[in-house]
């Protein structure tokens, strides 16, 4: 079988001694040639060691692995999630009225709009106070969910904080009782609406927290079930839980949990910002869908971002990817992307069931700047292994009265990618030490600590302002990036079998921890930990 990656590996090997700065020296127009626009966003990937030949080879890889065909299959409602026998149609959740997206012969778009209209009606009534709790208009909403039923809406709610004009929205995900205790503390059960968000309505963390919330409410509210809404694909289960079908917002199994933010799972976001801002968020995603569908690969932001990611992980061998938003309200973006990218592309078996034969997706992590600079950037600059960094930054903040702080933020963001690129040579470090009066061996020793190797790759996604529209574009960009990476790697990005074993073992361990079953068959370490933790 031909090794599709070989041309890239060869190009990488041939360029081992080349610095990224050399590429800038050789091509004064590099910043233009190695950046791409989508709407008003700009992705700069010039600060990577990708040159024209490797870019062409990467695009060739996308072509030869069938990215365009798979993209058509996804948008066409084919069951591309073939280990679960499901279509992958989160794009239908943001399709405009009148678009036809069929799966199994039926158009799903009318149903999407019907449910969104119901959500909007519900949201308007809650926000207007015409739909209220026992104690009057709802002041607080508690969304109980985990994974895709939490990370997306929690990330978006925080990101859109300047647009909040509804009830306060809180999120509970962890089965650790500390989480729900902290969130419910100080809330009035009589004016609190609970949303149980679970695609399957079986997830143990969510159902346990829902029971706890119901009990909390039941201590004060005569009919706590009347202050519960649900978001799920499992209508029978929500009914069995006693939630009024009027307050249940369903979706279909062709929406994956980590891709579900755009539909009913976004209910809490819509409650916070209102249906109009939520529509703008969907419009932004749709804008990115159109770009992804229509832009040639050479100018296609999700395709290029995916190719940069593959170059760094699969070709350069960098095992992690740092996501560094210089935008405090994107605090939860790295956590959201951890699920999106690692649950999607953390697989070791290809679609056809054979071994992948190449590494799966990277470890994704990060924190907003400038906080990260005072924590882990030391390693990014001077550690022994390069970490590709993905910066995000807005031209404009939401605090015009603090524009001087925004300027500082932007200058820090640009300074970091510049420092990673340029580094600081031994000669420059010596000069610094000489100015301080150091001499001889001591000057040399001190200078070495002040050298920055540079030549460390980064990308920067720059956008006008973190509006609902732009947030939609950004999230859809990452979704499509994950798709492209998955297609090229040959894996199914839409299942998540790797989470099952832990769930099964946790269930089996419950009676062991309760003392109702012994530790026979457990490994020595687990048995000893059970003994310790039982006290
Ligand atoms: O355990 C993983 C997972 O299945 C995720 O894929 C999903 O987002 C999360 O659990 C929550 O699932 P649910 O929405 O069905 O409660």
Boltz pocket constraint, residues with backbone or C-beta under 6 A from the ligand:
constraints:
  - pocket:
      binder: B
      contacts: [[A, 146], [A, 147], [A, 148], [A, 149], [A, 197], [A, 198], [A, 199], [A, 200], [A, 201], [A, 202], [A, 203], [A, 206], [A, 257], [A, 258], [A, 343], [A, 496], [A, 499]]
      max_distance: 6.0
